[in-house]
Structure formats: structure tokens, C-alpha cells
Amino acid sequence: MKNIIRISGIFQVLVGAGIWGIWVLSFLRGAIPELQSEPFRIAMHLLAEACTGSLLLLSGLGILLTGKKRTILFQVAMGALLYTLIASPGYFAQHGQWGAVGLFMGMLVLAVAFIVYQGRDRTIKIKRTLVLAAGALFGLCSCQTESYIEYDQGLPILHLEGSPYERGAAYGRMLDKEIHETVERWKEEVESTCGRDFQEVLDDFFSSTSFRQDMERTDPDLLDEVYGMSESCRIGFQTLLAFQMSEELFTVMDAGAGSDCTSIGKAGTDSTVTVLAQNMDPPEFLHGHPILLHIIPENGDPQYLVFSVPGLFGLAGMNEKGVAVTCMGMSMLNHAQTGLPVVSVVRKILGVPGLEEAEAFIRQTSFAIPQCYGVGGPGGVRCFECSANQVSEFYPFEDSDLILHTNFSINNRDFNRGFKELLAQYQKTVDDPYYCPRYFHAYDEIEKVNRNLDRQRIGNILRLPEPELEPILNAHTLGTLVMELDSDPTLYLALGHQGNEPFQAYSFTDFSMQR
């Protein structure tokens, strides 16, 4: 028994000294980036680590110097250690450092063994059991309340919670490599398309627009998220903020390109569920790493799932109240130098509890660039063509219970000068009929089923590599989102553009059971 007590003292001294040594060396080497990105959280974590290390040293040294253990001190020190050994491996596993995970697991086994063999007294056994249970429970609960990442069929799903700054910092840490890759491709695209130095383009963009100021008034949380991401992944704040507005940047710099997105929605009835869907067809520089963000606001706003790419805070998605939004550019309409960018509009819609609130927000908002927003909820679907000077609704059939759109403005007549000049080159005007192969092919497919649409039929239409001239599912399709909007909303997501990729289902109910 005495040998075991002495060995437990050596164990405590080594582990306590190791805890102090690791953090002191990390600090001296400047290897704790959270001191800048998350100073309050890391300060409390360092305090807990320092207390654990100190308690272990005091207990271990007491055993080695006196040959006896102080039961209460031993118990407290080992309880604190149990928490550390349970909570810490998750961080290293997330970063693929499996050697460190194995080391923690080995120490956990030893710690439990020393607790088990510390004595025979019944009171000590009870205390030992309580300490072990409390340490395990505390560690497990602590792990479950933090942001984390998981992978489903290769798709990264980021569960982000806490303050906006904390969510952004966690996002930047978990996808550091992918964010850097995506932003670098975007910077190359900016310089190639604009024919100018990247920083020069950024300076012109921010000096000629008030988008940032409008976001500060209307969507300050996004700025905090970008700050957090900037500091955790070491990319300049201005660069990451402009990246959120990449479509706005290209539009304002007269370097915008057309879009190939297609959106379909069908209002539910007493016996059917509302469905809103879209093929997300972003520029090529955004391809490569599709992701799904699960945002859990700390202020009580609805949780939401949003499809995105590394570094962006959302393209399209739905919230837990069954409100969903899709968006697609309409390059023929006028843009503005003021107003909200697309990412802020999407996020604000996902922050409301119902379809009526979403519609009210759109009608009272000023838009930076022209977009068609599809909005859905348990009460129906809406389609808004929004530009700098006009907001119009469009529905392809006589009833407003079905929406279909493919980037070309139909009811909104706020056409820009460049589009009018382009039409004039072909002896046409804005009053001439237009032809979009994707739109009419989808229209015909809807008519084939007598406009009786559900999730599966809408998904089948959006995954059609037809017509040949301009296919609905095309080389730019990053993913297809089909969202069922009821009391338990579900997002069905198929990645890629091959046409044979299966839909995977994601719901808030499933995620809440994991947390």
C-alpha cells in the first residue's frame, strides 16, 4: 500500500509539473493564439489548469516528503485532474493529434487506478466515488457546451455557439486550412478579374460603398463573428469582411458574372408540408469545400442551419421555426452603394420566427445588390425580386402557392444601363420576351406532375442535367438544398453536380439529441 501511495505522489508531481511546463513554454513561444482571439475564455481555462497543476504538486510533494497522503487534498487534486483528462482529448482529437489523445487516455487510466487503490475505508470509498462522478460529469458537460465540428459522409458540420465573437473564433480555428485556401483563390480571382492589385481593389470597394456602416447598424453580430474569425485564423479583418461580400465587390467593380441558380418552392396544405429548394451554383473559386453551419445564438434567437463554404457565414438555409431562405443574383438590375449585403439579408431572415416577419423585413430593407430571395415557412412561400430601387413579387402561375426562379428578373423592371446597352446590341429592348432554358424546362417538369410538388419531386427536378443548352444541374452546382418546413424542419442536401449523389437529411431534433 505504501508503495502505491508513493507512486501516486510521483504521478501527481510529474503531471502537475507537466501542466505548468506545457503552458509556460507555450506562452513564451507565443503559441497561445486564443490570448488575442478569446482572451476571457482562455484566461479562465489557464486559471483552471494552473489550479489543477498546483493542487497536484502540493498533494504529490506532501506524499513524497512525509510518506503520507492528505486525503482531502489528494481527492480534490485528482478530481480536478479527472476533469482535465476528460475535457482535453477532444481538442487534440479535433486537430488529429492522436498521440496526445492516447497520452491523455493513459493518464486517465492511471488516475482512476490510484483513486481506486487509495484506501479501504468506507467513507473514503464514498468520497472517491463522488469525486470521480463529479469530475466525469463536469468534464463531459463542459465538452458538450462548446462549439465543435463533426463530419457526415465527408461533409464538415460546424456547431457554433456562444457569443458572435466566440462563434467566429471557433469557426476560424476549426477550418483554418480550408478558409485560407478559399480566401486565397478568391483573392486571385479578384486580381485576375479586376486587373488590379487586391488591396487596391479592396480600398476602392470600401471607400465607394457604405455596406460596412449599414451592417454596423443592422447586423453588428456579423462584424463580431468576422473579428473572431480574423483573429483565430490570422487573416485580416478587412479581407474577411470583403470576402463575406464577394458578390457585392464584383458587382460594384463592374466585374460581376451571371449566375446559374434555380429555386423552386411549394406552399403546404393541411395534408402536405411547405418545401423550399435551390441549386446553389456559386463561382468556381468558392468550390472545393462545401460545409454546413449549425448556428446556436446565445440571445435566444432561433437556431439555424445554413449551407456555406469555408470563411463565409452563409449562403442559404433554414431555422428551427421552419423559416427558410434561398437567394440568387440578377445581374441585369441596378445595384446601390448603400444597403445590406446578401449575407446579412440571409442571416436576418433566418433570425425571425415566422414568414410574416420575414416578408416585413424584406419590404423595409435597402439592398446592396440585386437578388431574388425565395422565402418559405409553414404558412407558405414567397418570391421577391429585389434591387436598388424596387421590390417586386413574382409567381409563375396564377396562384401564389408555388415559386420558380432562375436569375432573370421578370416583374422587377429596375434594369441597369449596361443590360439595356447589351440588349440594344441585339436590337432588343427590356420589353421583348426573354428565354431561359432552365426556367422553361423546370416549368414543363412542374406541369407534368400537375403542379403537385413534394420534396422528392422538387429534388428530382433540381438534379436534372437538362436541358442540354443550359442544364438545371450544371458544372457550377455546389449542392442542392431541399427544405421541408414544418414543426420539425428538415434540410435535405445533395452535394456536387454528377446527379447520382444521394440526399442526406439534417434536422434540429437530431442535433439536439447529440448535444
C-alpha positions in Angstrom: 0.0 0.0 0.0 2.9 2.4 0.9 4.5 1.8 -2.5 1.2 2.6 -4.3 0.9 5.8 -2.2 4.4 6.8 -3.1 3.9 6.0 -6.8 0.7 8.1 -6.7 2.7 11.0 -5.3 5.3 10.7 -8.1 2.5 10.6 -10.6 0.9 13.8 -9.2 4.2 15.7 -9.2 5.1 14.7 -12.8 1.6 15.5 -14.1 1.4 18.8 -12.1 4.8 19.9 -13.3 3.9 18.9 -16.8 0.8 21.0 -16.8 2.7 24.1 -15.7 5.6 23.4 -18.1 3.5 23.0 -21.1 1.6 26.2 -20.6 4.7 28.3 -19.6 6.6 27.1 -22.7 3.5 27.7 -24.9 3.3 31.3 -23.5 7.0 32.0 -24.0 6.8 30.7 -27.6 3.7 32.8 -28.4 1.8 29.6 -29.1 -1.5 30.5 -27.4 -3.4 32.5 -30.1 -6.5 32.5 -28.0 -4.9 35.2 -25.8 -5.8 37.5 -28.7 -8.8 35.8 -30.2 -10.6 34.7 -27.0 -8.9 36.3 -24.0 -11.6 35.8 -21.4 -12.3 32.1 -22.2 -8.6 31.2 -22.4 -7.9 33.2 -19.2 -10.4 31.1 -17.3 -9.1 27.9 -18.8 -5.5 28.8 -17.9 -6.6 29.6 -14.3 -8.3 26.2 -14.1 -5.1 24.5 -15.5 -2.9 26.4 -13.0 -5.1 25.4 -10.1 -5.0 21.7 -11.2 -1.3 21.7 -11.6 -0.7 23.4 -8.3 -3.0 21.1 -6.4 -1.3 18.1 -7.9 2.1 19.4 -7.0 1.1 20.2 -3.4 -0.5 16.8 -2.9 2.3 14.9 -4.6 5.1 16.7 -2.8 3.3 16.2 0.5 3.2 12.4 -0.1 6.9 12.3 -1.1 8.1 14.4 1.8 6.0 12.9 4.6 5.2 9.4 3.2 1.6 10.1 3.9 -1.2 11.4 1.8 -3.6 14.2 2.8 -6.9 12.5 1.8 -8.9 15.7 1.1 -6.1 17.4 -0.8 -5.5 14.1 -2.7 -9.2 13.8 -3.6 -9.5 17.4 -4.8 -6.4 17.3 -6.9 -7.4 14.0 -8.5 -10.9 15.3 -9.2 -9.5 18.4 -10.9 -7.2 16.2 -12.9 -10.1 13.9 -14.0 -11.9 16.9 -15.5 -8.8 17.9 -17.4 -8.2 14.4 -18.7 -11.8 14.1 -19.9 -12.2 17.5 -21.4 -8.8 18.0 -23.1 -8.6 15.0 -25.5 -11.5 16.4 -27.6 -9.4 19.4 -28.6 -6.4 17.3 -29.7 -8.6 14.7 -31.5 -10.2 17.6 -33.5 -6.8 18.6 -34.7 -5.8 15.0 -35.5 -3.2 14.8 -32.7 -3.9 11.2 -31.8 -0.6 10.7 -29.9 -1.7 13.4 -27.4 -5.2 11.7 -27.2 -3.5 8.4 -26.3 -1.4 10.0 -23.7 -4.4 11.6 -22.0 -6.3 8.3 -22.1 -3.3 6.5 -20.5 -3.1 9.1 -17.7 -6.9 8.8 -17.2 -6.5 5.1 -16.6 -3.7 5.7 -14.1 -5.6 8.4 -12.3 -8.6 6.2 -11.8 -6.4 3.3 -10.7 -4.8 5.5 -8.0 -8.2 6.6 -6.8 -9.4 3.0 -6.6 -6.4 1.9 -4.6 -6.2 4.9 -2.3 -7.7 3.1 0.8 -10.3 0.7 2.2 -12.2 3.0 4.4 -15.9 3.1 3.6 -16.0 6.9 4.0 -13.1 7.3 1.6 -14.8 5.0 -0.9 -17.9 7.2 -0.8 -15.8 10.3 -1.3 -13.8 8.7 -4.0 -17.0 7.7 -5.9 -18.4 11.2 -5.6 -15.2 12.9 -6.8 -14.9 10.5 -9.7 -18.6 11.0 -10.7 -18.5 14.8 -10.3 -15.3 15.1 -12.3 -16.6 13.0 -15.1 -19.9 14.8 -15.2 -18.3 18.2 -15.1 -15.9 17.3 -17.9 -18.5 15.8 -20.1 -20.9 18.7 -19.7 -18.1 21.2 -20.4 -17.2 19.4 -23.6 -20.8 19.4 -24.8 -21.5 23.1 -24.4 -18.7 24.3 -26.7 -18.6 24.6 -30.4 -17.4 21.5 -32.2 -17.2 20.0 -35.7 -18.3 16.7 -37.0 -18.3 15.0 -40.4 -21.1 13.3 -42.2 -20.2 11.5 -45.4 -17.2 13.8 -45.7 -19.3 17.0 -45.1 -18.0 19.2 -42.3 -20.8 20.3 -40.0 -19.8 23.1 -37.6 -21.9 23.5 -34.5 -21.2 27.1 -33.4 -22.5 28.5 -30.1 -21.7 31.3 -27.7 -21.3 35.0 -28.4 -20.9 36.1 -32.1 -17.2 36.7 -31.5 -16.8 33.2 -29.9 -18.6 31.6 -32.8 -16.4 33.3 -35.4 -13.2 32.4 -33.5 -14.3 28.7 -33.2 -15.2 28.7 -37.0 -11.7 30.1 -37.8 -9.9 27.6 -35.6 -11.8 24.5 -36.9 -11.4 25.3 -40.6 -8.2 27.3 -40.6 -6.6 25.5 -43.5 -9.8 25.5 -45.7 -10.5 29.1 -45.0 -7.0 30.1 -46.1 -7.3 28.1 -49.3 -10.7 29.5 -50.2 -9.8 33.1 -49.5 -6.5 32.8 -51.5 -8.5 31.5 -54.5 -10.9 34.4 -54.1 -8.0 37.0 -54.0 -6.5 35.5 -57.1 -9.9 35.8 -58.8 -10.3 39.4 -57.7 -6.9 40.4 -59.1 -7.5 38.4 -62.3 -11.0 39.8 -63.0 -10.3 43.4 -62.0 -6.8 43.5 -63.4 -5.5 45.4 -60.3 -3.8 44.7 -57.0 -6.0 43.1 -54.5 -5.5 45.6 -51.7 -6.2 48.5 -54.2 -9.5 46.9 -55.2 -10.5 46.4 -51.5 -9.7 50.0 -50.7 -11.8 51.3 -53.6 -14.6 48.9 -52.6 -14.9 50.1 -49.0 -14.3 53.8 -49.9 -17.0 53.8 -52.6 -19.7 52.0 -50.5 -21.3 52.2 -47.1 -22.1 48.5 -46.8 -19.9 48.1 -43.7 -21.7 51.1 -42.0 -25.1 49.6 -42.9 -24.0 46.3 -41.4 -22.9 48.0 -38.2 -26.4 49.5 -37.8 -28.4 46.4 -38.8 -26.2 43.3 -38.4 -23.4 44.1 -35.9 -23.2 40.4 -34.9 -21.7 39.6 -38.3 -18.9 42.0 -37.7 -18.1 40.4 -34.4 -18.1 37.0 -36.0 -15.7 38.2 -38.6 -13.5 39.8 -35.9 -13.4 36.4 -34.1 -12.6 34.5 -37.3 -9.9 37.1 -38.3 -8.0 36.7 -35.1 -8.2 32.9 -34.8 -7.2 32.2 -38.4 -4.9 35.2 -38.8 -6.5 36.8 -41.9 -7.0 40.5 -41.9 -10.5 41.7 -40.8 -11.0 43.9 -43.8 -10.1 40.9 -46.1 -12.6 38.6 -44.4 -15.3 41.2 -44.3 -14.9 41.8 -48.0 -15.0 38.1 -48.6 -18.5 38.0 -47.0 -19.4 40.5 -49.7 -17.6 38.9 -52.7 -20.7 39.2 -54.9 -21.1 42.8 -53.9 -17.4 43.5 -54.6 -17.6 42.1 -58.2 -20.9 43.9 -58.8 -19.7 47.3 -57.6 -16.5 46.9 -59.6 -18.5 46.1 -62.7 -16.9 42.7 -62.8 -20.0 40.6 -61.9 -20.8 37.4 -63.8 -24.1 35.7 -64.4 -25.5 33.0 -62.1 -27.0 29.6 -62.9 -29.0 29.0 -59.7 -32.5 27.6 -59.8 -35.1 27.8 -57.0 -38.4 26.1 -56.5 -40.9 26.3 -53.6 -44.4 24.9 -52.9 -46.7 26.0 -50.1 -48.0 23.3 -47.8 -51.6 22.5 -47.2 -53.5 20.8 -44.3 -52.1 17.5 -45.5 -48.7 18.5 -47.1 -45.6 20.3 -45.9 -44.1 23.5 -47.3 -41.0 22.9 -49.3 -38.3 25.5 -50.4 -35.4 24.4 -52.5 -32.4 25.7 -54.5 -29.5 24.6 -56.6 -26.6 26.6 -55.2 -24.3 27.5 -58.2 -21.6 29.8 -56.9 -18.5 30.9 -58.8 -15.7 28.3 -59.3 -13.4 29.9 -56.7 -15.9 29.0 -54.0 -16.0 25.3 -54.9 -14.0 22.6 -53.2 -15.1 22.6 -49.5 -18.9 22.7 -49.0 -19.8 23.0 -45.4 -22.9 23.1 -43.2 -23.1 25.6 -40.3 -25.3 25.0 -37.3 -25.6 28.3 -35.5 -26.8 28.5 -31.9 -27.2 32.1 -30.9 -26.8 32.9 -27.2 -29.5 35.6 -27.2 -32.4 33.2 -27.7 -32.9 33.8 -31.4 -33.8 30.7 -33.5 -31.0 28.2 -34.2 -30.4 27.8 -37.9 -28.7 25.6 -40.5 -27.0 27.3 -43.4 -25.2 25.9 -46.4 -21.9 27.6 -46.9 -18.2 27.4 -47.9 -15.1 28.0 -45.6 -14.9 31.6 -44.5 -18.4 32.6 -45.4 -21.2 32.9 -42.8 -24.0 31.6 -45.0 -25.5 31.2 -48.5 -29.0 29.7 -47.9 -30.7 27.7 -45.2 -33.5 27.4 -42.6 -34.1 28.0 -38.9 -35.7 25.8 -36.2 -39.0 27.7 -36.6 -39.4 26.5 -40.1 -38.4 29.8 -41.8 -36.1 29.3 -44.9 -34.4 31.5 -47.5 -32.8 31.0 -50.8 -31.1 33.7 -52.9 -29.7 34.2 -56.4 -28.2 37.1 -58.3 -29.9 39.1 -61.0 -27.1 40.9 -62.8 -29.5 42.9 -65.1 -30.9 45.0 -62.3 -29.5 48.1 -60.6 -27.2 47.9 -57.5 -26.6 50.5 -54.9 -23.6 51.9 -53.0 -25.6 51.5 -49.7 -27.8 48.8 -48.2 -27.4 45.4 -46.7 -25.2 42.7 -48.5 -26.7 39.3 -49.2 -25.1 37.5 -46.3 -26.7 39.9 -43.8 -30.1 39.6 -45.5 -30.0 35.8 -45.3 -29.0 35.9 -41.7 -31.6 38.5 -40.7 -34.3 36.4 -42.3 -33.1 33.3 -40.5 -33.3 35.2 -37.3 -37.1 35.8 -37.4 -39.8 33.4 -36.0 -42.2 33.4 -38.9 -42.9 34.0 -42.6 -44.8 37.3 -42.0 -41.8 38.7 -40.1 -39.5 37.6 -43.0 -41.7 39.3 -45.6 -41.9 42.5 -43.5 -38.1 42.6 -43.2 -37.7 42.3 -47.0 -40.2 45.1 -47.7 -38.5 47.6 -45.4 -34.9 46.7 -46.2 -32.5 48.5 -48.6 -30.5 46.1 -50.7 -26.9 46.5 -51.8 -27.1 44.3 -54.9 -30.0 42.8 -56.9 -31.1 39.4 -55.7 -34.1 37.1 -55.9 -35.0 35.9 -52.4 -37.2 32.9 -52.0 -38.7 32.7 -48.5 -40.7 29.9 -47.0 -42.4 28.9 -43.8 -45.1 26.7 -42.5 -47.6 29.3 -43.9 -46.4 29.4 -47.5 -43.7 30.6 -49.9 -42.8 34.0 -51.3 -40.6 35.1 -54.2 -39.1 38.6 -54.1 -37.1 40.2 -56.9 -35.1 42.9 -55.1 -32.9 45.7 -56.5 -31.7 49.1 -55.5 -34.9 50.9 -56.4 -37.7 48.2 -56.4 -39.0 45.1 -54.6 -41.4 43.0 -56.7 -43.0 39.6 -56.2 -43.2 37.0 -58.9 -45.1 33.8 -59.2 -45.1 31.6 -62.4 -48.7 30.5 -62.0 -52.0 32.2 -61.2 -51.8 31.2 -57.6 -49.0 32.3 -55.2 -48.5 28.9 -53.7 -45.7 27.9 -56.0 -42.4 29.7 -56.8 -39.9 29.1 -59.6 -36.9 31.4 -60.5 -33.7 31.2 -62.5 -31.9 34.5 -62.0 -33.7 36.6 -64.7 -35.9 39.4 -63.4 -39.4 39.2 -64.6 -41.6 41.6 -62.7 -38.8 43.9 -61.4 -38.1 46.5 -64.1 -35.3 48.3 -62.4 -32.9 47.4 -65.3 -29.4 48.8 -65.3 -27.8 50.7 -68.1 -25.3 48.0 -69.0 -28.1 45.5 -69.5 -30.1 47.9 -71.7 -27.0 48.5 -73.8 -26.4 44.8 -74.2 -29.9 44.3 -75.4 -29.6 47.1 -77.9 -26.6 45.4 -79.5 -29.1 42.6 -80.5 -31.8 45.1 -81.5 -33.9 44.2 -78.4 -35.4 46.1 -75.5 -36.4 45.2 -72.0 -40.0 44.8 -73.2 -39.1 41.9 -75.5 -39.8 38.4 -74.2 -36.8 36.5 -72.8 -35.9 32.9 -73.0 -34.2 31.0 -70.1 -33.8 27.3 -71.0 -33.6 26.3 -67.3 -36.7 28.2 -66.4 -38.9 26.7 -69.1 -37.6 23.2 -68.6 -38.4 23.3 -64.9 -41.7 24.9 -65.7 -42.6 22.0 -68.0 -41.5 19.4 -65.4 -43.8 21.1 -62.9 -46.7 20.9 -65.3 -46.0 17.2 -66.0 -47.0 16.4 -62.4 -49.9 18.9 -62.5 -48.0 21.2 -60.1 -48.3 18.6 -57.4 -44.9 19.0 -55.9 -43.3 17.5 -52.8 -39.8 17.2 -51.5 -38.9 14.2 -53.7 -40.3 15.7 -57.0 -38.7 19.0 -56.4 -35.3 17.3 -55.7 -35.6 15.3 -58.9 -36.2 18.4 -61.0 -33.3 20.2 -59.5 -31.0 17.2 -60.1 -31.8 17.1 -63.8 -28.8 17.7 -66.1 -31.2 19.1 -68.6 -31.8 20.9 -71.0 -28.6 20.4 -72.9 -28.2 24.1 -73.7 -28.3 25.3 -70.1 -28.9 22.5 -67.7 -30.6 22.9 -64.3 -27.9 20.7 -62.7 -24.7 22.1 -64.1 -20.9 22.3 -63.6 -21.3 25.2 -61.2 -23.7 23.4 -58.8 -22.1 23.1 -55.4 -25.1 21.5 -53.8 -28.9 21.1 -53.9 -30.9 22.1 -50.8 -34.4 20.9 -50.3 -36.0 22.1 -47.1 -39.2 20.8 -45.5 -40.7 23.5 -43.3 -43.0 22.2 -40.6 -42.8 21.9 -36.8 -39.7 19.8 -37.2 -37.9 21.3 -40.2 -35.5 19.1 -42.1 -32.8 20.1 -44.6 -32.0 17.6 -47.4 -28.7 18.2 -49.0 -27.1 16.6 -52.1 -23.5 17.7 -52.9 -21.9 18.1 -56.3 -23.2 18.1 -59.9 -22.9 14.5 -61.0 -26.6 13.8 -60.5 -26.2 10.5 -58.6 -25.3 11.9 -55.2 -27.8 10.9 -52.5 -29.7 13.4 -50.3 -28.6 13.5 -46.7 -31.1 14.7 -44.1 -30.3 17.1 -41.2 -32.7 18.3 -38.6 -32.5 20.3 -35.3 -34.1 17.4 -33.5 -31.2 15.1 -34.5 -28.6 17.7 -33.4 -30.2 18.4 -30.1 -30.1 14.7 -29.2 -26.3 14.8 -29.9 -25.6 17.8 -27.7 
